[in-house]
Amino acid sequence: MSARGVLLKCDMNSSFDQPDPAIMSMSPRSPAILLNDFFSPEVQGNESPAGHAGAGGGGGGGVGPAGVLSGALSLSQEDIVGVLPNEISAPYEVPQFPIEQIEKKLQLQRQLNANTQSPWVVEIPEDLNYSIRPVHGVFEVFPTAESTEPLPYQYTRLPDFVQDMQMMCSMIADGPLKSFCYRRLSYLYSKFQLHVLLNELRELASQKAVPHRDFYNIRKVDTHIHAASCMNQKHLLRFIKKTLKNSADEVVTVTKGTPMTLAQVFQSMNLTTYDLTVDMLDVHADRNTFHRFDKFNAKYNPIGESRLREVFLKTDNYLNGKYFANIIKDDFEESKYQNAELRLSIYGKSPDEWYKLAKWAIDGNVYSDNIRWLIQIPRLYDIFKTNQLMSSFQQILDNVFKPLFEATNNPSKHPEIHTFLQYVIGFDSVDDESKPENPLFDGDVTPPADWTDVENPPYAYYIYYMYANMTVLNHFRAARGMNTFVLRPHCGEAGPVQHLVCGYLMAENISHGLLLRKVPVLQYLYYLAQIGIAMSPLSNNSLFLNYDRNPFPEYLARGLVVSLSTDDPLQFHYTKEPLMEEYSIAAQSLLDELANIFKVNNEQKMQYASQQ
């Protein structure tokens, strides 16, 4: 049985929304799975043969939608109800969220770092001097340079992934299966409404009984936020004015070979500190950005000037990202009760990007107990190819993953990257999902080394090669006792539903997931596998979906693991606590009761703590 399939075997007597902890602790790091695990009865002492071929299974190619449907219907209603996380049990006991245990886990890193002089002083393991080479787009580890057999680090092969993806696509189009899943989702939603009617007052009383804790001073986690827009527009304005006042004569950029000070940059735009206002910054999204991702991307440039973005919001610039480091530290040291998982960009344009990013973090001491990093990989191969920055897609993979393998193989030769990776928890894939593409491909697709066209590879192509390389890297790092990474891409915000299929097969969590509302089969499978979804209703309201149509409350009621996040506070929020702003608006517009807000916050912390 696959790792996600085992999650369904919950305690028959579990109370509302509390799966067995022993089972939940088995939550996998991005397993690739087949689907009949979820519906096939468990055989004692025997693992399901439906596990993914890349994980040791046989591929399961003979299982079709009809077979899965018949397996699902063969279970009795009592069997199905008994394994659901949001079962209403009798007698009812008010769910006690393990807040103390979670917060102790969140504070663990604080205690570990309390005795060290610097968070950047870490142990450097010995070098192995293995040989690292790409094979069909996936890096493999060889004992020596002459070896032809790599170390046995298993990953899902491309033909197996293509086969499983095609089977998933046929399942989500199967009529009887869609009807079954839609009825199950309707049943879950109705059962939650019954739970609210019966137990709302008890839950509120239970929350009031918790001493020294309310919603303002419990720790909250922003599970989806981009570092380049983690501040609100007023904070950015104050920082620019303060910097212009105190460091006007500092050289910040070079234009056409001529060094320019910060004062000269603003003089070239005919601006002074007196002229600067929030409205002049023009970084906030408005109605003109709806379904216009190009206009939204332009909002990252303060006053419409890419030079200001380079000076203040980039890690790789003339000042080596000094201003950007300062504004991030200002933003999160002020917030005692908020943790965040910030996204930093690695574009794959050059092999020294990782070194520059790590050096920026270490030299600028960009560290907080409240912050962990995710690395986002923009899907911009077509732009790089058009500008002749690279020859093939393999070059992006080389620039993104080879430095990580080298730092794992020989840490003493790459101490900055090795140290920085201690605080990186995963990878993200970002870009406009609504771009036209061919969402499906077969096993004969062009390998990365031969992908030399100007055309951008499809979403599934990007995600597969990220996942495959991360799998081998995680095996290698785990064998060395190092931390590993998860895949948490942007998925299902727009574009074809095949993006969500990729997320289901390969991701630990996803961001957005709006299109699940249109695909009941996938939505039910995301519920069964308890795949986390970081949702940002205010962001969606400005880009793709009006706020009142956001499916967040339906996902929550049906038992999907959802969390609220801010995405881009610079573009979408007004206050200095954007996550509180997100919660407060959701409480007024989407959520029916205070207990639901605490439940969402608890799921956020569970997602965050599981990766620490």
C-alpha positions in Angstrom: 0.0 0.0 0.0 1.3 3.5 -0.8 2.0 5.9 2.0 -1.0 8.1 1.2 -3.3 5.1 1.0 -2.4 4.1 4.5 -3.7 7.5 5.8 -7.2 6.3 5.3 -7.0 3.6 7.9 -8.0 5.9 10.7 -9.2 4.9 14.1 -12.8 3.9 13.9 -13.6 5.7 17.1 -11.8 8.9 16.2 -13.6 12.2 17.1 -14.3 15.0 14.8 -11.4 15.8 12.4 -8.8 14.0 14.4 -7.1 11.2 12.4 -5.0 8.7 14.4 -1.7 10.5 15.3 0.4 7.4 14.6 -1.0 7.3 11.1 -0.7 11.0 10.5 3.0 10.9 11.5 3.5 8.7 8.5 2.6 11.6 6.2 5.0 11.2 3.3 7.3 13.6 1.7 5.9 13.9 -1.8 5.2 10.2 -2.7 4.1 9.3 -6.2 1.1 7.0 -5.9 -1.7 5.2 -7.7 -5.3 5.7 -6.8 -6.8 2.3 -6.2 -5.0 2.3 -2.8 -7.7 4.5 -1.5 -10.5 2.1 -2.3 -8.9 -1.3 -2.1 -9.5 -3.3 1.2 -6.5 -3.8 3.4 -4.9 -7.2 3.3 -3.2 -8.1 6.6 0.6 -8.7 6.2 0.6 -7.8 2.5 1.3 -4.5 0.9 -0.9 -3.3 -1.9 0.7 -4.0 -5.3 -0.7 -0.6 -6.5 2.3 1.3 -5.1 4.1 3.4 -7.6 6.7 1.7 -9.7 9.2 4.3 -8.7 8.7 3.4 -5.1 8.9 -0.3 -5.6 5.4 -1.1 -7.0 4.5 -2.6 -10.3 3.0 0.4 -12.0 -0.6 -0.8 -11.7 -1.3 0.0 -15.3 -4.3 -2.4 -15.5 -6.4 -0.5 -13.1 -9.0 1.8 -14.8 -11.7 4.1 -13.6 -14.3 1.4 -13.6 -12.1 -0.9 -11.4 -11.5 1.9 -8.9 -15.2 2.7 -8.8 -16.2 -0.9 -8.2 -13.6 -1.1 -5.4 -15.0 2.0 -3.8 -18.6 0.8 -4.0 -17.7 -2.6 -2.6 -17.1 -1.0 0.8 -20.1 -0.7 3.0 -21.5 2.6 4.1 -20.4 2.0 7.7 -16.8 1.1 6.5 -16.6 4.3 4.5 -18.0 6.6 7.3 -15.8 5.0 9.9 -12.5 6.1 8.3 -13.5 9.7 7.7 -11.5 12.3 9.6 -14.6 14.4 10.4 -16.8 11.6 11.7 -19.4 12.8 14.3 -19.0 10.4 17.2 -21.3 9.9 20.2 -21.0 10.9 22.9 -19.4 14.1 21.6 -16.2 15.4 23.1 -15.0 18.9 22.3 -11.9 18.6 20.1 -8.8 19.8 22.1 -6.3 21.1 19.6 -2.8 20.2 20.8 -1.7 23.9 20.9 0.9 23.5 23.6 2.6 20.5 21.9 2.6 22.3 18.5 4.0 25.5 20.0 6.7 23.6 21.8 7.7 22.1 18.5 7.8 25.6 16.9 9.9 26.9 19.8 12.4 24.0 19.5 14.6 25.8 17.1 14.7 28.8 19.3 16.0 26.7 22.2 18.5 25.0 20.0 19.9 28.3 18.8 19.9 29.9 22.2 23.3 28.5 23.1 25.0 29.2 19.8 26.9 32.3 19.0 25.3 32.6 15.5 22.7 30.6 13.6 25.2 30.4 10.7 27.8 28.4 12.7 27.0 24.8 11.8 28.9 21.6 11.6 30.5 20.8 8.3 30.4 17.0 7.5 33.4 15.4 5.8 33.6 15.4 2.0 32.7 12.2 0.0 34.1 13.2 -3.4 31.4 11.2 -5.2 30.7 11.9 -8.9 27.5 13.7 -9.7 26.2 13.4 -13.3 22.8 14.0 -15.0 21.2 11.0 -16.6 18.1 11.8 -18.8 17.6 15.0 -16.9 17.9 13.6 -13.4 21.1 13.9 -11.4 22.5 10.6 -10.2 25.3 9.9 -7.6 28.2 7.6 -8.7 30.9 6.3 -6.2 33.7 7.3 -8.6 34.1 9.2 -11.9 34.7 5.9 -13.7 31.6 4.2 -12.2 28.7 3.3 -14.6 26.3 2.2 -11.9 24.8 5.0 -9.7 24.0 4.5 -6.0 20.5 2.9 -5.6 18.6 6.1 -4.9 15.2 5.3 -6.4 12.9 7.8 -8.1 9.8 7.7 -10.3 10.8 7.1 -13.9 9.2 9.2 -16.6 7.2 6.4 -18.3 5.6 5.5 -14.9 4.7 9.1 -14.2 3.2 9.5 -17.7 1.2 6.3 -17.3 -0.2 7.3 -13.9 -1.0 10.8 -15.0 -3.0 9.5 -18.0 -4.9 7.1 -15.8 -5.7 9.9 -13.4 -7.0 12.1 -16.2 -9.2 9.3 -17.4 -10.5 8.8 -13.8 -11.5 12.5 -13.3 -13.6 12.3 -16.6 -15.3 9.0 -15.5 -19.1 9.7 -15.1 -20.0 7.2 -12.3 -16.9 8.1 -10.4 -17.7 11.8 -10.6 -21.2 11.1 -9.3 -19.8 9.0 -6.4 -17.3 11.7 -5.3 -19.8 14.5 -5.6 -22.2 12.7 -3.3 -19.4 12.0 -0.8 -18.4 15.6 -0.8 -22.0 16.7 -0.4 -22.4 14.3 2.5 -19.2 15.6 4.2 -20.4 19.2 3.9 -23.8 18.4 5.3 -22.3 16.4 8.2 -20.1 19.4 9.1 -23.2 21.7 9.2 -24.8 19.3 11.5 -21.7 19.3 13.7 -21.8 23.1 13.9 -25.4 23.1 14.9 -24.8 20.5 17.6 -21.5 21.5 19.1 -20.8 25.2 18.3 -21.5 26.4 21.8 -19.4 23.6 23.4 -16.4 24.5 21.2 -16.7 28.2 22.1 -16.8 27.4 25.8 -13.8 25.2 25.4 -11.8 28.0 23.7 -12.7 30.4 26.5 -11.4 27.9 29.0 -7.8 28.0 27.6 -5.7 30.3 29.8 -3.4 33.0 28.5 -4.3 32.4 24.9 -6.6 34.2 22.4 -6.5 34.7 18.7 -4.2 37.7 19.0 -1.4 35.9 20.9 -1.4 32.4 19.6 1.3 31.7 17.0 0.1 31.9 13.4 2.0 30.6 10.4 1.9 32.2 6.9 2.4 29.1 4.8 2.5 30.9 1.4 4.2 34.3 1.2 6.8 35.7 -1.2 9.8 37.4 0.2 9.9 40.2 -2.4 6.4 41.3 -1.3 6.3 40.3 2.4 6.0 43.9 3.6 3.0 46.2 3.2 3.2 49.2 1.0 3.4 51.7 4.0 6.4 49.8 5.4 8.1 49.9 2.0 7.5 53.6 1.7 8.9 54.3 5.2 11.9 52.2 4.5 12.6 54.0 1.2 12.3 57.4 2.8 14.5 56.5 5.7 17.1 55.0 3.4 17.1 58.0 1.1 17.5 60.3 4.1 20.3 58.3 5.8 22.2 56.8 2.8 21.6 59.2 -0.1 25.3 59.2 -1.1 25.7 55.5 -1.2 26.3 54.0 -4.6 23.4 51.6 -5.3 23.5 50.7 -9.0 25.5 51.1 -12.2 23.7 52.5 -15.3 25.5 52.3 -18.7 28.8 51.9 -16.9 28.2 54.9 -14.6 27.8 54.3 -10.8 24.8 56.1 -9.4 24.1 57.0 -5.8 20.6 56.6 -4.3 20.1 60.3 -4.5 21.0 60.3 -8.2 18.6 57.5 -8.9 15.7 59.5 -7.5 16.9 62.7 -9.2 16.8 60.9 -12.5 13.1 60.3 -11.8 12.5 63.9 -10.6 11.4 62.7 -7.2 12.2 63.7 -3.6 11.2 62.1 -0.3 8.5 64.8 0.0 6.9 63.6 -3.3 6.8 59.9 -2.3 3.4 58.6 -1.2 1.7 55.2 -1.1 -0.3 56.1 -4.2 2.8 57.1 -6.1 4.5 53.7 -5.3 1.6 52.1 -7.2 2.4 48.6 -5.9 -1.2 47.7 -4.9 -3.3 45.4 -7.1 -6.6 46.8 -8.3 -9.4 45.8 -10.6 -7.2 46.3 -13.6 -5.1 43.2 -12.6 -8.1 40.8 -12.7 -7.1 38.1 -15.2 -4.1 40.2 -16.1 -1.0 38.5 -14.7 1.2 40.7 -16.7 -0.1 43.9 -15.0 0.2 42.1 -11.6 3.9 41.4 -12.2 4.4 45.0 -13.1 3.2 45.9 -9.6 6.5 44.5 -8.2 8.2 47.7 -9.6 7.8 50.6 -7.2 6.7 53.8 -9.1 6.9 51.6 -12.2 10.7 51.6 -12.1 12.5 48.3 -12.4 15.6 50.1 -11.0 13.9 50.6 -7.6 12.9 46.9 -7.5 16.5 46.0 -8.2 17.8 48.3 -5.5 15.3 47.5 -2.7 13.8 44.1 -3.5 16.6 42.0 -5.0 19.2 39.8 -3.3 21.6 40.0 -6.3 22.4 43.7 -7.0 25.2 46.2 -6.6 24.9 46.2 -2.8 24.5 42.4 -2.6 20.9 42.8 -1.4 21.7 44.9 1.7 18.5 46.9 1.7 16.3 43.8 1.0 17.9 42.0 3.9 17.2 44.9 6.3 13.5 45.3 5.3 12.9 41.6 5.8 14.5 41.6 9.2 12.5 44.7 10.2 9.2 43.1 9.0 9.5 39.9 11.0 11.3 40.8 14.1 8.3 43.1 15.0 5.9 40.2 14.9 6.3 38.0 18.0 3.4 35.6 17.2 3.8 35.1 13.5 5.9 32.6 11.6 6.3 32.6 7.9 7.7 30.5 5.1 9.2 33.0 2.7 9.8 32.3 -1.0 13.2 33.3 -2.5 13.8 33.0 -6.2 16.4 30.9 -8.0 15.9 31.4 -11.7 18.4 28.9 -13.0 20.1 31.5 -15.2 23.7 30.9 -13.9 25.4 28.3 -11.7 26.5 30.8 -9.0 22.9 31.8 -8.1 22.9 29.5 -5.1 26.2 30.9 -3.8 25.1 34.5 -4.1 21.8 33.8 -2.4 23.5 31.9 0.5 26.1 34.7 0.9 23.3 37.3 0.9 21.6 35.5 3.8 24.8 34.9 5.8 26.5 38.2 5.3 23.3 40.1 5.9 22.4 37.8 8.9 18.9 37.4 7.4 17.8 35.0 10.1 14.8 34.9 12.4 13.4 32.2 14.6 10.1 33.1 12.9 11.2 32.4 9.3 12.0 29.4 7.2 12.8 29.6 3.5 11.3 28.0 0.4 13.0 28.3 -3.0 10.7 29.2 -5.9 11.7 28.3 -9.4 10.0 30.5 -12.0 9.0 28.7 -15.2 10.7 31.2 -17.5 12.7 29.0 -19.9 11.1 30.5 -22.9 12.2 34.0 -21.9 15.8 32.9 -21.2 16.0 31.0 -24.5 14.6 34.0 -26.4 17.3 36.2 -24.9 19.9 33.5 -25.6 20.8 33.1 -22.0 20.9 29.3 -22.3 21.0 26.5 -24.9 18.6 23.9 -23.5 16.3 23.1 -20.6 19.0 20.9 -19.1 20.9 24.1 -18.3 18.2 25.2 -16.0 18.3 21.9 -14.2 22.1 22.1 -14.0 22.0 25.6 -12.5 19.3 24.7 -10.0 20.2 21.3 -8.7 23.9 20.7 -9.4 25.1 23.2 -6.7 22.8 21.4 -4.2 24.3 18.0 -5.0 27.8 19.4 -4.8 27.1 21.0 -1.5 25.7 17.7 -0.2 28.7 15.8 -1.6 31.5 18.1 -0.5 30.2 20.5 2.1 33.6 21.9 2.9 34.0 23.2 -0.6 30.6 24.9 -0.5 30.2 26.0 3.1 27.9 28.9 2.4 25.4 26.8 0.5 25.6 24.0 3.0 24.9 26.4 5.9 22.0 28.2 4.1 20.3 24.9 3.3 19.8 24.2 7.0 17.0 26.7 6.9 15.5 25.8 3.6 12.5 23.5 3.9 11.3 23.0 0.3 10.8 24.1 -3.3 8.0 25.9 -5.1 7.3 26.3 -8.8 5.8 29.7 -9.8 4.5 31.6 -12.9 1.2 32.4 -14.6 -0.7 29.0 -14.8 -3.1 30.5 -17.3 -0.5 30.6 -20.1 -1.6 28.3 -23.0 0.2 25.0 -23.1 -0.2 21.4 -24.0 -1.0 19.9 -20.5 -0.3 16.3 -21.6 2.8 14.6 -22.9 3.8 11.0 -23.4 6.9 8.9 -22.5 8.5 9.9 -25.8 8.7 13.6 -24.8 12.0 15.4 -25.7 14.5 15.0 -22.8 15.8 18.2 -21.2 19.2 18.1 -22.9 17.4 18.1 -26.3 14.7 20.6 -25.4 16.2 23.5 -27.4 13.0 25.1 -28.8 11.9 28.5 -27.8 8.6 27.0 -26.6 8.2 26.7 -22.9 7.8 23.2 -21.5 4.4 22.3 -20.0 3.7 22.6 -16.3 3.9 18.8 -15.8 7.4 18.7 -17.4 8.7 21.3 -15.0 7.2 19.6 -11.9 8.3 16.1 -12.9 12.0 17.0 -13.3 11.9 19.1 -10.1 10.3 16.1 -8.3 12.7 13.5 -9.7 15.8 15.5 -8.9 14.5 16.4 -5.4 13.8 12.7 -4.7 17.4 11.7 -5.5 18.7 14.7 -3.6 16.6 13.8 -0.5 17.9 10.2 -0.6 21.5 11.5 -0.8 21.0 14.1 2.0 19.1 11.6 4.2 21.9 9.1 3.9 24.3 11.8 5.1 22.0 12.8 8.0 21.1 16.2 6.5 17.7 17.8 6.3 15.5 17.1 3.3 13.1 19.1 1.2 9.4 19.0 0.1 7.8 20.1 -3.1 5.0 22.7 -2.6 4.2 24.3 -6.0 1.7 26.9 -7.0 -1.1 24.6 -8.4 -4.7 25.0 -9.5 -4.9 28.8 -9.4 -5.7 28.9 -13.1 -5.0 26.8 -16.2 -5.9 23.2 -16.9 -6.9 20.7 -14.2 -3.9 18.5 -15.1 -1.8 20.8 -12.9 -3.8 19.5 -10.0 -3.1 15.9 -11.1 0.6 16.7 -11.0 0.2 18.2 -7.6 -1.6 15.2 -6.3 1.0 12.7 -7.6 4.1 14.6 -6.5 3.5 17.5 -4.1 3.5 17.6 -0.3 1.3 20.7 -0.2 0.0 23.0 -2.9 -0.8 26.7 -3.0 -4.2 28.0 -4.2 -6.0 24.9 -5.5 -9.0 26.9 -6.7 -9.8 24.6 -9.6 -10.5 21.7 -7.2 -14.0 23.1 -6.9 -14.6 22.1 -10.5 -13.2 18.5 -10.2 -15.1 16.5 -7.6 -12.9 13.3 -8.1 -9.7 15.2 -7.5 -11.2 17.2 -4.6 -12.2 14.0 -2.9 -8.8 12.4 -3.4 -7.1 15.5 -2.0 -9.4 15.1 1.0 -8.6 11.4 1.4 -4.8 12.0 1.2 -5.0 15.1 3.4 -2.8 17.1 1.1 -2.4 20.6 2.5 -3.7 23.6 0.5 -2.5 27.1 1.3 -5.3 29.4 0.2 -5.2 33.2 -0.3 -8.7 34.6 -0.9 -7.6 38.2 -1.0 -5.0 37.4 -3.6 -7.5 35.4 -5.7 -10.0 38.3 -5.4 -7.6 40.6 -7.3 -6.4 38.1 -9.9 -8.8 35.2 -10.7 -11.8 34.7 -8.5 -14.2 37.1 -6.6 -14.0 36.8 -2.9 -17.6 35.6 -2.3 -17.0 32.7 -4.7 -13.9 31.5 -3.0 -14.2 27.7 -2.2 -12.2 28.0 1.0 -15.2 27.5 3.4 -16.4 24.5 1.4 -13.0 22.9 1.5 -12.8 23.4 5.2 -16.2 22.0 5.9 -15.5 18.9 3.7 -12.4 18.1 5.7 -9.6 19.2 3.3 -6.5 20.4 5.0 -6.6 24.1 4.3 -4.7 27.1 5.6 -5.1 30.9 5.1 -2.0 32.7 3.7 -1.2 36.2 2.4 0.7 35.4 -0.8 1.8 39.1 -1.5 1.0 41.5 1.3 2.7 44.3 -0.7 0.0 44.0 -3.4 -3.1 42.8 -1.5 -3.0 44.0 2.1 -3.0 47.3 4.0 -2.1 46.7 7.6 1.2 45.8 9.3 -0.2 42.4 10.2 -1.4 41.0 6.8 -2.2 37.5 8.1 -4.4 38.9 10.8 -6.1 41.0 8.1 -6.6 37.8 6.0 -8.2 36.1 9.0 -10.4 39.0 10.0 -11.9 39.4 6.6 -12.4 35.7 6.2 -14.1 35.6 9.6 -16.5 38.3 8.5 -17.2 36.9 5.0 -16.4 33.2 4.8 -16.4 31.5 8.2 -19.4 31.0 10.3 -17.9 30.7 13.7 -14.8 31.5 15.7 -14.0 27.8 16.2 -13.4 27.5 12.5 -10.7 30.2 12.6 -8.9 28.4 15.3 -9.2 25.2 13.3 -7.6 26.7 10.3 -4.8 28.2 12.3 -4.2 24.9 13.9 -3.9 23.2 10.5 -1.4 25.9 9.5 0.8 25.2 12.5 0.6 21.4 11.9 1.8 21.9 8.3 4.7 24.1 9.5 5.7 22.1 12.5 5.8 18.8 10.6 8.7 20.3 8.5 10.8 21.6 11.4 
